[in-house]
Amino acid sequence: MATRAMLGVFRKHSIASRIASNYKLLSTLVLAEHEGGSITASSVSAVEAAKSLSEDNSVSILLAGSGTSLKEAAEHAASCHPSVSQVLMSDSDKLSHALAEPWARLIHLVQQKGSYSHIIAASGSFGKNILPRAAALLDVSPITDVIEISGSHQFVRPIYAGNALCTVRYTGSDPCMLTIRSTSFPVVPISDNARSDAAPIFQVDLSTFDEDARGKSRYVKQSSQNTERPDLGNARVVVTGGRGLKSAENFKMIEKLAEKLGAAVGATRAAVDAGFVPNDLQVGQTGKIVAPELYIAFGVSGAIQHLAGMRDSKVIVAVNKDADAPIFQVADYGLVGDLFEVIPELIQKLPEKK
């Protein structure tokens, strides 16, 4: 009887220990991208996703770069979201550009010191470039393109170009590494009172940072289009053109309409491959994922790869001369007509943007 009672005590203690371990406090490291002295909107969405992991989650933002723009970005990050506990700033010339090799080694260094349970980045070119290499250094398997967080280790991600949703449970060792679809974690506007208490900013000790951290890649140049149009990934209105526009010259109609609407310009892969516009305007599974309040598509057939990048838009308007085009299956409003007649008429009747 005494032996049985003792075994019962040990069994209860073991169960209690497992329960306690499942409910331990979480700590998350958010990899943030910054431009012009501010962290990007997609990085703030990554903080919002980190908040969804647990109410008791301690969220740290990791920034890297050099100069005054990094310091300004750190100050912005410290007050960008109430859930931010601290900002870690890595100031080094080796980190001036977001190359995968030095960033991955930086994450490995910070993880060794902080022992975070989760590492999160937005599922853009920045996160997709850096996170897999960092995961390899940490010997863990990342979960990509998460659109819903069901628990600290259970996530939902799209598969088959968004036609099915897959629930994934992470059973590996810490850290659990994620890229999140920023459009699935919109940030609620924060009041001025909530911003008053900024999180502390700490310098990362880079004394042990690898001198040869750049690896085999090097920064060459960055090119961008000089335009006043909003960023495609964060725009409230997106006007997209497809192969139906037939030429780069005709695509200028899309740009003119976008200027009148104060909208961003998007394109299908077919339009990009045909050379109508540069590939940074591509919307779709292999391009940018967008979810604007209004998405207007001209001459877009609605290939499954394109739909995967815009089907979460609040209102979808499609104009196509083919009444059987697949785009009409997801469109809220559809017009069967010739875009070469519809677009000029819209441009004529819309008032000039003030």
N, C-alpha and C positions, 0 to 999 in steps of 0.2 A: 504493500500500500504506500509506503514511504517513497519507494522508487517511482511508482506511478504518479504520485503527487509532484515529485521533483521534475519528472518529464513534462508534466502539464505546465509547470511554472516556466521551464525553458521554452516550451512551444509558444506560450503566450508572449514571452519576451521577444522571441524571434519574429512573431507576427507583428508586434508593436514596432519593432525596429524597421521592418520592411515598410510599414505604413508611414513611419516618420521619414524614411528615406525618400518615399514617393512625394512627400509634401515639403521637402526641403526648399529653402528660399532659392529662387532663381536669380541669375545674374546674366545680363545680355550685353554683348558688345555689338554696336551698330557701326558698320563701315560707311562713312559719309563722304559724299563727293561734294566739292565746293567750287563755285565759280564767282568771280567778282566780289569776293568778301562775304559771300553768303552760302550756306549749304543748300543744295538743290531740294526742290519740292519732293522728289522721289525719296530722298534720304529722310525727310521728315515723315513720309509715309512708312518708312522702315521702322522709325521710332514708334509710330502708331501700332504697327504690327507687333512690335516687342511688348507693348502694353497689353496686347491680347493674350499673351502667354500666361500671365498670372497677375493678380492685383499686387502681390508682394515682390514683383520683379524689379530688380535694380538695373537701370539702363545706363550704360556708358556709351558715349559717342567717340569714335576714333577718327581723328583728322590728321592728314599728313600734307606736307608741302614746305614752303619757306617764304619768308618775307612778311610784309604787312598784311597781304591778302589772307594769309593763314590765320593771323591773329584776329582779324576782323571776322573771319568765318567762325572762329572758335567762340567769339563773343555772341555771334548770332546763334550758334548751336546751343549755347548755354541757356538761352531763353526761348528757343523755338518750340518747346513742348514741355508741359508740366511734369511729364514722366522722366525727364532726363535727370539723372543723379549726378553725373560728372561728365566733363569733356576732357579727353586725352589728346594732347597736341604734340605731334611729332614734327619738329622743325629741323629739316636737313636738306641740303642741296640734292642729295641722292633721291629725295622723295618729291622733288619739284614737279614731276610729271607722274601721272597715274599708270606707271608701268607695272606689269603683273609681278615680276620677280622681286623687286624691293618691297612692294606692298605685302606680298605673301610672307616674306621673312619678317617684316614688321609685325604682322598679325601673329605669327608663331612666337615672336618675342613677347608681345603683350599677353598672349594666352598663357605662356609659361608663368608670368608674374601674377595674372589676374584670375586664372582658373575659371573662366566663364562657362556657364552651362549652355549658352546659345551664342551664336554669331550670325548676324543678319545683315544682308545687303539688298538693295533694290535690284530687280531683275532687268537692268539695263546693260549697256555696253560696259560700264564701270564694274558692276557686280559680276557679270558673266565672265569678265576677263580675269578678275582677281580671285574670286572665291574658290574655283576649282583647284588652282595651284596651292592656295593656302590649305585647303582640305587635304591635299596630297601630303603636304608637309606635316600636318597634324594627324594623318593616317585615319581619317574619318570619311564617310560617304555623305556628300551634301544632298539636300532635297531642294529641287529647283522649281521656280515659277509657282510658288504657293499662293493660292487665292483665298484660303480660309484656314484659320487656326482653331481646331476643335479642342485642343488641350496642349499641355506643355510639350508633348511628344507625338501629337497626332495632327495631321495636316491634310488639306485637300488641294489637289493640283489637277489641271486639265491634261487630258491625253487625247490622242487621235484628233489633233487640231481643234481641240475644244469641244468635240462632239460627245465626250464622256468625261466624267470626273472620277478621279482615283483618290481614295482615302489611304494615306500612308502613315504607318506608326513607326517611329524611329526607336530602334532597340540597341543602337550602338553606344559607344562610350562618348563622354563629353569631349569637345563641345558638339552640340547639334547645330549644324550649319545650314542656313536657309537663304535662298533668294526669294523675294516676295514680289508679286505683281502690284506695283504701286497704285494702279487704278482700283484695286480691290480693297485698299485700306485708305480711304479718303480721310483727310485731316479736318477735324471740326475746328472752325475758327476759334481762336483763343482770345479771351478778354484781356484787357490791359492789366487787370488785377492779377490774373494768373501768370503774367509775364514778369511781374515785379521782382520775384525772387529768382535770380539767375543761378544756375548750377555752377559749382566751382570748376575752374580750369587747371589742369595739371600738365606739366611737361613730362613726356615719356623719356626715361633714361635711355639714351641711345649709345652709351659708352661701349656696350657689347654688340652693337649692330654691325653686321658683317660688312667689312670694307669693300668687298666685291659683290655687293647686294644687287647691282644692276644686272648681273648675269649676262646673257647673250643678246639681249635686246637693248635698243637705244632709241631715244626720242629724236625724231627728225624734224617734224613741224606739225602745226595744227592749222587747219584752214576752215573757215566758216563763212557763210553767206552774210553779207551786210544787208539786213532786212529789219524792218520795224514790226514784222508780223510776230505773233506770239509763238512760243515754243510748241512744237507739234505734240509732245507728250503731255503737256499741261493745259492746252488750249480748251476754252469753253465751246468753241465752234471749230469744226474741221471741214474743209471743202476738199474732196478727193477726186482726182481724175484717173481714168483708166485708159486702156488701149484704144477705146472708141474715139479718143481725141485725135488720133492718127499722126500727130507731129508735135515737135517741141514748140513750134510757132503757135499752133492751136492751143497748146497747154497754157499759154499766156492769158487766155480767157479765164482759166481757173484762178490764176494769180490775181487778176483784176477783180474778179468777184470776191475773192477772199479779202482783198484790201477794203472793199466796200462794207463787208460784214465784220471786219476786224478779226478775221479767222486765220487759222493756220492752214497751210497747204499740205495735202497728202497725195500719195500716188500708189497705184498697185505695182506689183512686181513686174508685170508685163510692160507697164509704162516706163519703169526704171530700166529694164533690160533693153527697151527700144531706144533708150537715150533721151527720152523727153525731159527728164529731170534727174538730179543726182540721187544716189541711193539713200541719203540720210532722210529723204522724204517718204520712204517706203513704209506702208502700213501693212501689217500682216504677221503671220507666224514667224517669218524670218526677217521681219522689219520691226517697227515700233508697235507696241500695244497701246491703244488709245481708248478712252471712254469719255468723250466730251458730252456736254448737254445736247448738242446738235451735231449730227454727222450727215453731210450731204455728199452723195456719190454720183458722179456723172460719167457715163460710159463704162461703168464697172459691172462686169458680168456677175461677180459674186463667187469666185472660186473659194473652196473651203479654206485654203491657206490665208486668204484675205479676210474672210469672215472671222477667223480666229483672232484677228487683231483689232476688230472694231465692234463685235457683236454686243459688248457691254455698254455701248453708247445709249444715252437716255432716250433720244429720239433719232431715228434713222430715216432719211429721205433719199430716195433713189430715182434717178432719171435715166432711162435706157429705152432704146427703140425696139428692143426685143422683149415682148410681153412675157416670155417664158424664162427670162434671165433669173438665176437662183437668188440674186440680190433682193428680189421682191419678196422672197419667203421670210426674210428677216426685217424688211423695211416696215416702218410704221406708216409712211406715206410713200406712194409710188406713182410715178408719172411715165406713161409710155409715150415717148416723143423723141424728136431729134434734138440732141443737145446743142447743135449748132444754131438752132432757133431759140431754144429755151434760155441758154446762158446770156446771149445778147439782150434778150427781153428783160431778164432779171437785172442785169447791170443797168439798163436804161431806167427801170422803174424804182430801183432801190435808191434811197437818198444817199448823198455823200456822207462818209464817216466824219464826225466832228472831232 
